[in-house]
Amino acid sequence: MAHHFKIKKNKAGEFVAYFMYNSEAIFWTEGYTSKASAKNAIESIKKNGPGADTVDES
């Protein structure tokens, strides 16, 4: 399982979705008050992420 999503509670008690690769958090969402909202964020990333453009602002 090289990469996967993980939902954890932060110190404020909010649900946060993490994208993990080899046990390292690559990116994470804002905190949500419900687990359902964190799951919706994951589904949105899966749906919209593959076609997203890359913007190089360097």
N, CA, C and O atoms as CSV, one atom per row, in Angstrom:
chain,resi,resn,atom,element,x,y,z
A,1,MET,N,N,0.851,-1.188,0.000
A,1,MET,CA,C,0.000,0.000,0.000
A,1,MET,C,C,0.890,1.242,0.000
A,1,MET,O,O,1.069,1.885,1.035
A,2,ALA,N,N,1.439,1.571,-1.151
A,2,ALA,CA,C,2.373,2.691,-1.253
A,2,ALA,C,C,1.695,4.039,-1.018
A,2,ALA,O,O,2.257,4.905,-0.346
A,3,HIS,N,N,0.491,4.224,-1.566
A,3,HIS,CA,C,-0.194,5.502,-1.357
A,3,HIS,C,C,-1.657,5.245,-1.027
A,3,HIS,O,O,-2.278,4.307,-1.528
A,4,HIS,N,N,-2.187,6.111,-0.166
A,4,HIS,CA,C,-3.570,5.961,0.275
A,4,HIS,C,C,-4.019,7.239,0.983
A,4,HIS,O,O,-3.202,8.101,1.309
A,5,PHE,N,N,-5.313,7.347,1.211
A,5,PHE,CA,C,-5.866,8.437,2.007
A,5,PHE,C,C,-6.103,7.940,3.423
A,5,PHE,O,O,-6.413,6.769,3.643
A,6,LYS,N,N,-5.952,8.837,4.368
A,6,LYS,CA,C,-6.179,8.515,5.777
A,6,LYS,C,C,-6.972,9.661,6.386
A,6,LYS,O,O,-6.692,10.826,6.105
A,7,ILE,N,N,-7.955,9.343,7.215
A,7,ILE,CA,C,-8.713,10.367,7.940
A,7,ILE,C,C,-8.348,10.258,9.414
A,7,ILE,O,O,-8.444,9.190,10.020
A,8,LYS,N,N,-7.926,11.391,9.976
A,8,LYS,CA,C,-7.564,11.441,11.394
A,8,LYS,C,C,-8.184,12.689,12.003
A,8,LYS,O,O,-8.517,13.638,11.294
A,9,LYS,N,N,-8.334,12.680,13.312
A,9,LYS,CA,C,-8.778,13.882,14.024
A,9,LYS,C,C,-7.550,14.692,14.427
A,9,LYS,O,O,-6.541,14.138,14.863
A,10,ASN,N,N,-7.653,16.018,14.275
A,10,ASN,CA,C,-6.572,16.881,14.723
A,10,ASN,C,C,-6.795,17.281,16.183
A,10,ASN,O,O,-7.754,16.837,16.814
A,11,LYS,N,N,-5.914,18.113,16.710
A,11,LYS,CA,C,-6.003,18.505,18.123
A,11,LYS,C,C,-7.272,19.289,18.435
A,11,LYS,O,O,-7.721,19.315,19.581
A,12,ALA,N,N,-7.848,19.926,17.426
A,12,ALA,CA,C,-9.083,20.695,17.609
A,12,ALA,C,C,-10.321,19.810,17.509
A,12,ALA,O,O,-11.445,20.292,17.652
A,13,GLY,N,N,-10.115,18.507,17.262
A,13,GLY,CA,C,-11.237,17.583,17.153
A,13,GLY,C,C,-11.880,17.542,15.777
A,13,GLY,O,O,-12.955,16.967,15.604
A,14,GLU,N,N,-11.222,18.154,14.796
A,14,GLU,CA,C,-11.750,18.162,13.431
A,14,GLU,C,C,-11.204,16.965,12.653
A,14,GLU,O,O,-10.138,16.436,12.968
A,15,PHE,N,N,-11.952,16.550,11.634
A,15,PHE,CA,C,-11.523,15.452,10.771
A,15,PHE,C,C,-10.688,16.019,9.624
A,15,PHE,O,O,-11.104,16.961,8.949
A,16,VAL,N,N,-9.512,15.438,9.412
A,16,VAL,CA,C,-8.604,15.882,8.360
A,16,VAL,C,C,-8.279,14.686,7.474
A,16,VAL,O,O,-7.968,13.605,7.973
A,17,ALA,N,N,-8.352,14.884,6.151
A,17,ALA,CA,C,-7.995,13.838,5.197
A,17,ALA,C,C,-6.548,14.055,4.768
A,17,ALA,O,O,-6.179,15.147,4.337
A,18,TYR,N,N,-5.741,13.019,4.886
A,18,TYR,CA,C,-4.330,13.054,4.513
A,18,TYR,C,C,-4.101,12.153,3.312
A,18,TYR,O,O,-4.667,11.062,3.243
A,19,PHE,N,N,-3.275,12.594,2.357
A,19,PHE,CA,C,-2.820,11.724,1.280
A,19,PHE,C,C,-1.439,11.243,1.685
A,19,PHE,O,O,-0.517,12.040,1.859
A,20,MET,N,N,-1.304,9.940,1.834
A,20,MET,CA,C,-0.082,9.338,2.353
A,20,MET,C,C,0.677,8.615,1.241
A,20,MET,O,O,0.069,8.013,0.356
A,21,TYR,N,N,2.005,8.676,1.292
A,21,TYR,CA,C,2.863,7.900,0.399
A,21,TYR,C,C,4.009,7.353,1.235
A,21,TYR,O,O,4.774,8.111,1.831
A,22,ASN,N,N,4.120,6.034,1.273
A,22,ASN,CA,C,5.151,5.379,2.094
A,22,ASN,C,C,5.163,5.920,3.525
A,22,ASN,O,O,6.220,6.269,4.051
A,23,SER,N,N,4.015,5.987,4.137
A,23,SER,CA,C,3.834,6.423,5.531
A,23,SER,C,C,4.130,7.901,5.768
A,23,SER,O,O,4.212,8.329,6.919
A,24,GLU,N,N,4.291,8.688,4.709
A,24,GLU,CA,C,4.558,10.115,4.851
A,24,GLU,C,C,3.380,10.909,4.291
A,24,GLU,O,O,2.888,10.613,3.202
A,25,ALA,N,N,2.930,11.918,5.038
A,25,ALA,CA,C,1.836,12.773,4.567
A,25,ALA,C,C,2.361,13.699,3.475
A,25,ALA,O,O,3.254,14.511,3.715
A,26,ILE,N,N,1.799,13.572,2.272
A,26,ILE,CA,C,2.211,14.402,1.143
A,26,ILE,C,C,1.407,15.707,1.136
A,26,ILE,O,O,1.967,16.783,0.928
A,27,PHE,N,N,0.100,15.607,1.365
A,27,PHE,CA,C,-0.740,16.797,1.528
A,27,PHE,C,C,-1.944,16.423,2.374
A,27,PHE,O,O,-2.236,15.244,2.573
A,28,TRP,N,N,-2.641,17.441,2.870
A,28,TRP,CA,C,-3.802,17.207,3.714
A,28,TRP,C,C,-4.801,18.331,3.506
A,28,TRP,O,O,-4.469,19.399,2.992
A,29,THR,N,N,-6.030,18.063,3.919
A,29,THR,CA,C,-7.112,19.028,3.752
A,29,THR,C,C,-7.228,19.922,4.983
A,29,THR,O,O,-6.518,19.749,5.974
A,30,GLU,N,N,-8.120,20.855,4.890
A,30,GLU,CA,C,-8.501,21.630,6.064
A,30,GLU,C,C,-9.242,20.709,7.031
A,30,GLU,O,O,-9.575,19.580,6.670
A,31,GLY,N,N,-9.501,21.169,8.237
A,31,GLY,CA,C,-10.262,20.387,9.197
A,31,GLY,C,C,-11.757,20.505,8.944
A,31,GLY,O,O,-12.256,21.586,8.629
A,32,TYR,N,N,-12.469,19.394,9.083
A,32,TYR,CA,C,-13.918,19.357,8.890
A,32,TYR,C,C,-14.593,18.928,10.184
A,32,TYR,O,O,-14.023,18.166,10.964
A,33,THR,N,N,-15.809,19.419,10.412
A,33,THR,CA,C,-16.534,19.068,11.632
A,33,THR,C,C,-17.123,17.671,11.570
A,33,THR,O,O,-17.430,17.086,12.609
A,34,SER,N,N,-17.288,17.117,10.359
A,34,SER,CA,C,-17.837,15.764,10.247
A,34,SER,C,C,-16.921,14.879,9.405
A,34,SER,O,O,-16.224,15.352,8.507
A,35,LYS,N,N,-16.938,13.596,9.715
A,35,LYS,CA,C,-16.160,12.628,8.946
A,35,LYS,C,C,-16.687,12.549,7.516
A,35,LYS,O,O,-15.914,12.350,6.579
A,36,ALA,N,N,-17.998,12.704,7.346
A,36,ALA,CA,C,-18.596,12.668,6.009
A,36,ALA,C,C,-18.012,13.765,5.116
A,36,ALA,O,O,-17.783,13.539,3.928
A,37,SER,N,N,-17.772,14.935,5.676
A,37,SER,CA,C,-17.185,16.029,4.896
A,37,SER,C,C,-15.757,15.702,4.482
A,37,SER,O,O,-15.349,16.023,3.366
A,38,ALA,N,N,-14.996,15.072,5.362
A,38,ALA,CA,C,-13.631,14.658,5.014
A,38,ALA,C,C,-13.663,13.606,3.908
A,38,ALA,O,O,-12.832,13.634,3.001
A,39,LYS,N,N,-14.618,12.678,3.979
A,39,LYS,CA,C,-14.757,11.665,2.928
A,39,LYS,C,C,-15.156,12.317,1.606
A,39,LYS,O,O,-14.681,11.906,0.547
A,40,ASN,N,N,-16.023,13.330,1.656
A,40,ASN,CA,C,-16.404,14.058,0.443
A,40,ASN,C,C,-15.200,14.765,-0.173
A,40,ASN,O,O,-15.068,14.818,-1.395
A,41,ALA,N,N,-14.325,15.306,0.667
A,41,ALA,CA,C,-13.114,15.960,0.168
A,41,ALA,C,C,-12.234,14.954,-0.568
A,41,ALA,O,O,-11.686,15.265,-1.626
A,42,ILE,N,N,-12.098,13.756,-0.015
A,42,ILE,CA,C,-11.307,12.710,-0.668
A,42,ILE,C,C,-11.908,12.363,-2.026
A,42,ILE,O,O,-11.186,12.256,-3.018
A,43,GLU,N,N,-13.209,12.190,-2.072
A,43,GLU,CA,C,-13.866,11.854,-3.340
A,43,GLU,C,C,-13.697,12.979,-4.362
A,43,GLU,O,O,-13.526,12.711,-5.552
A,44,SER,N,N,-13.742,14.221,-3.914
A,44,SER,CA,C,-13.541,15.357,-4.809
A,44,SER,C,C,-12.124,15.367,-5.372
A,44,SER,O,O,-11.928,15.637,-6.557
A,45,ILE,N,N,-11.144,15.077,-4.538
A,45,ILE,CA,C,-9.750,15.015,-4.995
A,45,ILE,C,C,-9.585,13.900,-6.027
A,45,ILE,O,O,-8.942,14.094,-7.059
A,46,LYS,N,N,-10.166,12.740,-5.747
A,46,LYS,CA,C,-10.074,11.618,-6.686
A,46,LYS,C,C,-10.729,11.956,-8.026
A,46,LYS,O,O,-10.213,11.600,-9.085
A,47,LYS,N,N,-11.867,12.644,-7.969
A,47,LYS,CA,C,-12.618,12.968,-9.183
A,47,LYS,C,C,-11.953,14.081,-9.984
A,47,LYS,O,O,-11.805,13.969,-11.201
A,48,ASN,N,N,-11.552,15.154,-9.306
A,48,ASN,CA,C,-11.074,16.350,-9.988
A,48,ASN,C,C,-9.554,16.439,-10.128
A,48,ASN,O,O,-9.058,17.171,-10.984
A,49,GLY,N,N,-8.822,15.715,-9.311
A,49,GLY,CA,C,-7.368,15.803,-9.306
A,49,GLY,C,C,-6.673,15.332,-10.566
A,49,GLY,O,O,-5.764,16.011,-11.042
A,50,PRO,N,N,-7.065,14.189,-11.130
A,50,PRO,CA,C,-6.330,13.669,-12.293
A,50,PRO,C,C,-6.289,14.621,-13.493
A,50,PRO,O,O,-5.328,14.598,-14.261
A,51,GLY,N,N,-7.297,15.439,-13.661
A,51,GLY,CA,C,-7.329,16.355,-14.799
A,51,GLY,C,C,-6.854,17.760,-14.480
A,51,GLY,O,O,-6.927,18.648,-15.329
A,52,ALA,N,N,-6.371,17.970,-13.274
A,52,ALA,CA,C,-5.980,19.317,-12.856
A,52,ALA,C,C,-4.731,19.789,-13.596
A,52,ALA,O,O,-3.806,19.014,-13.840
A,53,ASP,N,N,-4.722,21.070,-13.946
A,53,ASP,CA,C,-3.560,21.670,-14.589
A,53,ASP,C,C,-2.463,21.909,-13.561
A,53,ASP,O,O,-2.729,22.015,-12.364
A,54,THR,N,N,-1.235,21.992,-14.040
A,54,THR,CA,C,-0.094,22.350,-13.203
A,54,THR,C,C,0.292,23.782,-13.541
A,54,THR,O,O,0.526,24.106,-14.705
A,55,VAL,N,N,0.359,24.640,-12.527
A,55,VAL,CA,C,0.738,26.034,-12.720
A,55,VAL,C,C,2.102,26.239,-12.076
A,55,VAL,O,O,2.257,26.076,-10.865
A,56,ASP,N,N,3.089,26.596,-12.892
A,56,ASP,CA,C,4.451,26.826,-12.395
A,56,ASP,C,C,4.626,28.317,-12.164
A,56,ASP,O,O,4.663,29.096,-13.116
A,57,GLU,N,N,4.735,28.716,-10.906
A,57,GLU,CA,C,4.897,30.129,-10.567
A,57,GLU,C,C,6.312,30.440,-10.102
A,57,GLU,O,O,6.530,31.406,-9.370
A,58,SER,N,N,7.271,29.629,-10.524
A,58,SER,CA,C,8.655,29.852,-10.073
A,58,SER,C,C,9.326,30.966,-10.845
A,58,SER,O,O,10.489,31.280,-10.591
